[in-house]
Each structure stands twice: as structure tokens, then as C-alpha cells.
Amino acid sequence: MRRTTLVTAMATGVALVLTACGSGGSSSNSGSDSGEVTFWDTSGPNESPVFKKIAEGCATKDGYKVKVETQAFDGALNNYKTAAQGGQGPDVFRAEVAWVPSLAKLSYVADLSDTDLAKDTSDFLEAPLGSTKYEGKTYAVPQVTDSLALLYNKKKLADAGVEPPKTWDELKAAAAKLGGEKSFFLNNDAYYALPFIYGEGGDLVDASAKKIVVNSPQNVKALETAKGLLDAKAATTALDATNSYSNMQAAFTSGEAAMVINGPWAVADYLKGAAFTDKANLGIAPVPGPSAGKGSAPVGGHDYVIRQGTKAKQSSIKFIQCMASVESQATIAKELGLLPTRKSAYQNADVKANEVVAAFEPVTKVAHERPWIPEGGELFDPLKIGYADFLAGKKDAKTALDDVAKAYKEKVVTEYSIG
């Protein structure tokens, strides 16, 4: 899976035509349970076989049938919305964390507040648990969590006598020994602007005060820090935001770039690259910040939701209980290097032994919560344009962010004031 803001911003996009929207039954909810769960899995090819195996094991153990259908991540949200609007679709859906409040507002997912899934959530990490709530009610169960970290080529840094940088200034200083602008690939997509923004204490909106704060002085400074890396020839970026992620992946896997910022979902692809035929060459560290220990990155991940009106609600509850269990999460962490959402899973010996999970665990403890509002996914497209324009030198930081704030006010959170 690739994490891009275009994907999370699709929450209000034009619905796509489903090829098989009949899965999962109709919207009527009878007293009986159909005993068959259709699960839409939105993970990528590296992950889906493991999720399918666990899902089938859960069904066998608990006495119901499961049908696992793989949905391409880029189209999954709109496919689900189209199906759910007509009372169709899966019984259980693997939703990106930003999708949950939007689907809850539309009444496309079931309120789980009075079910066993919401009775005892104390074992879940606080940040991913926050993504399951909307207006005080529970609509999801955390599946996996993630955040961004600094990924680096250990050999390149060691040969240059460079330690993984803890600050942006250290990264800039290290570039002279690491090949100048090729030392770090700066993804100009908006999601990857968040470590700069959160590190400076900024945010996109203040949901509690209903204020737009994307054009704050902290955010102006954050964007200027990012561009400062380019101006100092300490980093390179794509000419446009469309190909930025793929260009970053190619530069790092080939060994051209020594450092990138990305999440645990990217590790499997990196280990297929020429630079990491020896997987021990991949280093993982917290994202740099304005000062040491002040780095911060966004909370990401996925949740399980149940479609409103499913005929298999009780079986779906059993399915999620099993899929989100400590045992299942430990298996996912062991085999895929994805991060559990349950605290106790991190005590499992297999989880502790997974180097990717061990490296990302401290990152998740300081990860910054995103605004869990229905419009959360829509905040990225305007920022994506503004960030790319600023990095390309088309606008200064204040003008670019003022334009983003205006777009938020006009199109995204129209009831908010510009703070």
C-alpha cells in the first residue's frame, strides 16, 4: 500500500461504478444472522494473503463462513460508499482511519457502542482508538496502526561517517558527506508535510474550536524548513506531486537516495530493492524535528467497520473480535511487520523479535493524532497543491498556506473560522 493524500481525500469524490456491488446482502436487518461474512480487504499484495489466512481461520474456529474480497485501496472508499448507499456491499470493511468518521456521519457503518466490541477497549493504544469514535459513539475497531519514520541506508551513512540525524539541521549538515541533494528525497505530497508541521507545534485545523489553523506562523516556519533543505542542496524532490511517491521509492530502493521518510507499509517493497538485498542494511529512526526529540509524525492505520444494515451482524462481531485479537495482531506483526493496536501484543515474543515493529514502536508512542472529523480526509488535497507549489517556488509559504486556508473555508469545513 502507498500512503498518499490523494487516496485519503477521495471521501467526497464521485462514486465509482461497482463491478460486484451485490456482495453482503441487502439493507434489511432481520433478527437472524446469515452466518456468512463478506470482508473487503483493502491491503496490498504483500499483506492480503496473510489477512485472508487469518480470516479463514477465524471463521473455522467460530463456526461461520467468510468470503474475503480484495479491494484496490485507491478505489475502495468510493466503491464501499456506492454499495452501502444502495444497501449492498461487504459486512466488514477494512477502512483507513480517516474514513471512519465520514462513513459514520453518512450512516454507512453500524454503531458498535452497545456491542461487545466496545465493552473493554483498555488494551488498545489511545491514538488509534481515537479514530474509531464519532460524536461520542464507537463505529470501528483498530486493526493496525502506523506513523512515519526516517528510513535510511545504513551502509551509506556508515561509509560517510554520519549518524541518523535527529534534527533537520543535522540532516542538512550530513548532506555534504552523503552526496548533496541525493542524500534525502523529500516527498512533496501533503501527508509528508505533516512531520514538519507537527514538529513545529502546528496543525491543519483545531476541531474543538472549529478553527482553520493551517496558515499559522508555526506552519509557515515548518514549510520554510522543508524548502530550506532543497535550497541548501541537501534534498531533492519531484517536479510535481503526481509522481513524487513513486520517484521517492525508486530513488531509495536503488540506493540513489540515502534517506527518506515513510511508514512500515513500505518496508516490504524496500527489501525487494537492490540497495537492501541485505535487509539488515535498512535503518529506521524517528523523524527529525526542529530540535532533538521534537520530531512528530501523524497517526495512520486501518480499522474494521461493520456495514449498517448487514444481515450478518453477530457473525461480523465475532469476526472482528478474532481479527483484532492479540493472537491475530501478533501474527500480522510477525509476518508483515505491521504495528499492533493492542498494547499487550507488543509483549508477544514474536512481535518483540520483529525488527521493523521494534523500530516503529517508539515512533507510535509520540505520533500526533489527526483531526478525527468527517472532513479529515478532505484536508489533504488543498494542502497537497499548496505544499507542492511552495516547494516549486511558485508561491511563498504564507501565500500558499493562506490559499489552503481559503480552500478549507470554501470547500471543506465551511462552518469553521480562519484562526
Secondary structure as UniProt FT lines:
FT   HELIX           5..8
FT   HELIX           9..12
FT   TURN            21..24
FT   STRAND          36..41
FT   TURN            45..47
FT   HELIX           48..62
FT   STRAND          65..70
FT   HELIX           73..85
FT   TURN            86..87
FT   STRAND          92..96
FT   TURN            97..98
FT   HELIX           99..105
FT   TURN            106..107
FT   TURN            113..114
FT   HELIX           116..118
FT   TURN            122..123
FT   HELIX           126..130
FT   TURN            131..132
FT   STRAND          133..134
FT   TURN            135..136
FT   STRAND          137..138
FT   STRAND          141..146
FT   STRAND          149..153
FT   HELIX           154..159
FT   TURN            160..161
FT   HELIX           168..174
FT   HELIX           175..177
FT   TURN            178..179
FT   HELIX           180..183
FT   STRAND          184..185
FT   HELIX           190..193
FT   HELIX           194..199
FT   TURN            200..201
FT   STRAND          205..206
FT   TURN            207..210
FT   STRAND          211..212
FT   TURN            214..215
FT   HELIX           217..231
FT   TURN            232..233
FT   HELIX           244..253
FT   TURN            254..255
FT   STRAND          259..262
FT   HELIX           264..266
FT   HELIX           267..270
FT   TURN            271..272
FT   HELIX           274..276
FT   HELIX           279..281
FT   STRAND          282..285
FT   TURN            292..293
FT   STRAND          300..307
FT   TURN            308..309
FT   HELIX           313..323
FT   HELIX           326..336
FT   STRAND          339..340
FT   HELIX           343..347
FT   HELIX           349..353
FT   HELIX           355..365
FT   TURN            374..375
FT   HELIX           376..379
FT   HELIX           380..391
FT   TURN            392..393
FT   HELIX           397..407
FT   HELIX           408..412
FT   TURN            414..415
FT   STRAND          417..418
//
